[in-house]
C-alpha cells in the first residue's frame, strides 16, 4: 500500500541566465509508487529532478521527505537524504570494476591504515547485484558490460546507498525490448519494497505500463497530475503541448517511381559488424533501416558516413563510384549523418549553439580567402533554425551542454538540415524528443523530401511500435 506524500516539493523556482525555468513547481509522490514525469523539451522535468538530486540549487521553495524539510545543496546531501538519480547518460567508470562502481561512495576499509577491504567490497557488491538480478562477477570491468547491464549496476549502486527515492531519467532510450522488460521487473520489485520512484519519459506507452500516476510539466509549471488507470493518451498529449494534436504523422509525398535517379547505392558493405549490406536510395525517397538494437542499422549508417572502417564494398553517389572513408569526404559528396549518440558525436557540448549549428557550413558563410565569417548571414541562418525547430534556449550564445536533451537533438537536426545535402541519414532521429517535437520533425523530413532530398531513417523496433501506437 502506498504511503501518501513521502516526497513533497513545494513552489520550486529556478532561473538560468535570468530566464526562469521552474516557475513555482509543486509536486508530490508516495512511497510504494511509480510516478511518471512527462513534458515537452525544456518543460523543466530534468531541471526539477536535478534540483532534487543536488546537481542544481533551487532559488526558492521547499523539499520535504517523510514529513521533514531537507536542504539539498549538492549530490552528497541528496545521497544523505536517500535520493538516487539514474541518469540517461550513466555516471559510471568504465575502467573500474563493477564492485568499485557500486561501492564507490561507501568503500569498506580495514586495518590501521584504512586500506580498502577488497573481499568485503566484492561480497557487498554481489549482494546488491543479486537484488537487481544481474549475474556478473563483481570483479568484472564495467566497460565489458552492455548498456542495460551498466544500468543495472547503477541501480545496484543506488541500493547500496539505501536510497528510498529513485529517479529514472529516460532509462529505456538505449535498451532493447527484452532489456526494458528486465528493467520494469526491477522497478516493480523496488516499488513493492516501498521505494518512491520518479520515472521521466517521453514515451506514453511506458508511462501507462509502469506508472501509477503521471504529472505533466509545461513551460516550467505543473499543468496536471493524472491517475494512469483513468487517463488517456490524448489527454497526456494535450497537456504536454497545450493543444490537441490533430496529426502525428504528416501526409507523405508520392514515392518516386522506378525511373527516378538513384542518388545513393551501396553494394556488399563488409566490416566486423556488416556482412554484405546492399541497397539503393532514389531522389526524393525515404528509406527505412529497421531492426533490433545491435542488428547493424547504426553500423551501416556509420560506415556510409565514414565513421566506421569498411573492409570491402562499393558506394556510388549519383552513379559515380566514390571512396569516402571519412565524414569530411562524405560531406563533400553531399551526405549528412545524424548520430544516435548526440552528446558524444553530434555536438561540441562546450561550444555555443550558434557555432554548433554553423560548423558544417562554414565554407558557405565565410568570405572566400579571407578566413572570417559573414556574421549577418550566419545569424540569419541561426535565427531561421531557432524558429523552424522551436529551439528553447536563452539565445544562440548559450552553451549546448546546458540544453535539455530534446533541445540538443533539435540543434543537431537543424545543423544537418542546413547543409543542403543530397542524402540525409538519420539514426533514431526522435530519441529523447517530446511528442509535439516528433510531429514537427516528421513534418520537416517530409518537407525536405518534397524538395528532392533523399533520406535514410534508421529505427529500432521500439520506435516502430511507438509510431504504430500513434497511427
URHU-V111460 format. One record per residue. N is the residue number from 1. OMEGA is omega in whole degrees, 0 to 359 (NA if undefined). Layout:
n & omega
N & OMEGA
N & OMEGA
This chain:
n & omega
1 & 181
2 & 174
3 & 187
4 & 168
5 & 173
6 & 176
7 & 178
8 & 176
9 & 186
10 & 168
11 & 182
12 & 175
13 & 176
14 & 179
15 & 173
16 & 177
17 & 178
18 & 179
19 & 182
20 & 182
21 & 174
22 & 189
23 & 179
24 & 182
25 & 171
26 & 188
27 & 176
28 & 179
29 & 185
30 & 168
31 & 184
32 & 182
33 & 170
34 & 186
35 & 180
36 & 177
37 & 183
38 & 176
39 & 178
40 & 177
41 & 181
42 & 181
43 & 178
44 & 183
45 & 183
46 & 178
47 & 179
48 & 181
49 & 175
50 & 173
51 & 179
52 & 182
53 & 175
54 & 178
55 & 174
56 & 174
57 & 180
58 & 174
59 & 177
60 & 181
61 & 183
62 & 173
63 & 179
64 & 177
65 & 180
66 & 176
67 & 182
68 & 176
69 & 180
70 & 176
71 & 183
72 & 183
73 & 180
74 & 184
75 & 178
76 & 177
77 & 177
78 & 178
79 & 180
80 & 179
81 & 178
82 & 182
83 & 176
84 & 184
85 & 176
86 & 187
87 & 174
88 & 173
89 & 190
90 & 181
91 & 183
92 & 183
93 & 186
94 & 186
95 & 178
96 & 180
97 & 176
98 & 181
99 & 179
100 & 178
101 & 181
102 & 188
103 & 188
104 & 181
105 & 185
106 & 182
107 & 178
108 & 181
109 & 180
110 & 175
111 & 182
112 & 180
113 & 176
114 & 175
115 & 180
116 & 178
117 & 185
118 & 181
119 & 180
120 & 178
121 & 181
122 & 178
123 & 180
124 & 179
125 & 180
126 & 179
127 & 181
128 & 175
129 & 178
130 & 181
131 & 179
132 & 175
133 & 180
134 & 184
135 & 175
136 & 178
137 & 179
138 & 182
139 & 180
140 & 176
141 & 186
142 & 183
143 & 180
144 & 183
145 & 174
146 & 178
147 & 180
148 & 179
149 & 177
150 & 177
151 & 177
152 & 176
153 & 178
154 & 179
155 & 177
156 & 177
157 & 178
158 & 179
159 & 180
160 & 179
161 & 181
162 & 182
163 & 176
164 & 177
165 & 181
166 & 180
167 & 177
168 & 182
169 & 180
170 & 190
171 & 185
172 & 187
173 & 181
174 & 185
175 & 172
176 & 178
177 & 180
178 & 180
179 & 177
180 & 178
181 & 179
182 & 179
183 & 181
184 & 177
185 & 177
186 & 180
187 & 179
188 & 179
189 & 178
190 & 178
191 & 180
192 & 178
193 & 176
194 & 180
195 & 172
196 & 189
197 & 175
198 & 186
199 & 179
200 & 181
201 & 169
202 & 190
203 & 184
204 & 179
205 & 178
206 & 179
207 & 181
208 & 183
209 & 192
210 & 188
211 & 175
212 & 177
213 & 178
214 & 176
215 & 181
216 & 174
217 & 173
218 & 180
219 & 175
220 & 180
221 & 174
222 & 183
223 & 176
224 & 173
225 & 185
226 & 170
227 & 185
228 & 179
229 & 182
230 & 184
231 & 174
232 & 180
233 & 180
234 & 178
235 & 181
236 & 180
237 & 180
238 & 178
239 & 183
240 & 187
241 & 176
242 & 179
243 & 176
244 & 179
245 & 185
246 & 185
247 & 180
248 & 177
249 & 178
250 & 176
251 & 181
252 & 173
253 & 179
254 & 178
255 & 179
256 & 180
257 & 181
258 & 181
259 & 178
260 & 183
261 & 175
262 & 179
263 & 182
264 & 175
265 & 177
266 & 184
267 & 171
268 & 177
269 & 184
270 & 165
271 & 185
272 & 179
273 & 185
274 & 182
275 & 175
276 & 180
277 & 179
278 & 172
279 & 177
280 & 182
281 & 182
282 & 179
283 & 180
284 & 183
285 & 171
286 & 181
287 & 178
288 & 169
289 & 188
290 & 177
291 & 178
292 & 173
293 & 181
294 & 182
295 & 179
296 & 180
297 & 182
298 & 181
299 & 177
300 & 180
301 & 182
302 & 180
303 & 179
304 & 182
305 & 177
306 & 178
307 & 179
308 & 182
309 & 174
310 & 178
311 & 179
312 & 180
313 & 183
314 & 178
315 & 181
316 & 174
317 & 182
318 & 176
319 & 182
320 & 179
321 & 182
322 & 174
323 & 185
324 & 173
325 & 178
326 & 177
327 & 181
328 & 179
329 & 179
330 & 180
331 & 178
332 & 179
333 & 173
334 & 179
335 & 174
336 & 186
337 & 173
338 & 182
339 & 176
340 & 181
341 & 188
342 & 187
343 & 183
344 & 186
345 & 185
346 & 185
347 & 165
348 & 192
349 & 180
350 & 181
351 & 181
352 & 183
353 & 183
354 & 183
355 & 174
356 & 182
357 & 189
358 & 181
359 & 182
360 & 185
361 & 181
362 & 181
363 & 181
364 & 186
365 & 180
366 & 176
367 & 182
368 & 176
369 & 184
370 & 175
371 & 175
372 & 187
373 & 171
374 & 190
375 & 181
376 & 179
377 & 179
378 & 183
379 & 176
380 & 178
381 & 180
382 & 179
383 & 179
384 & 179
385 & 178
386 & 183
387 & 185
388 & 185
389 & 178
390 & 179
391 & 180
392 & 181
393 & 177
394 & 180
395 & 183
396 & 183
397 & 177
398 & 180
399 & 186
400 & 181
401 & 180
402 & 180
403 & 171
404 & 182
405 & 181
406 & 178
407 & 172
408 & 179
409 & 178
410 & 178
411 & 180
412 & 179
413 & 182
414 & 177
415 & 183
416 & 176
417 & 181
418 & 184
419 & 180
420 & 181
421 & 173
422 & 182
423 & 177
424 & 180
425 & 182
426 & 180
427 & 184
428 & 188
429 & 182
430 & 178
431 & 177
432 & 183
433 & 184
434 & 189
435 & 179
436 & 179
437 & 177
438 & 179
439 & 178
440 & 180
441 & 178
442 & 179
443 & 179
444 & 179
445 & 181
446 & 177
447 & 181
448 & 179
449 & 179
450 & 178
451 & 175
452 & 177
453 & 175
454 & 189
455 & 170
456 & 178
457 & 178
458 & 186
459 & 176
460 & 178
461 & 179
462 & 177
463 & 179
464 & 181
465 & 179
466 & 179
467 & 183
468 & 180
469 & 184
470 & 188
471 & NA
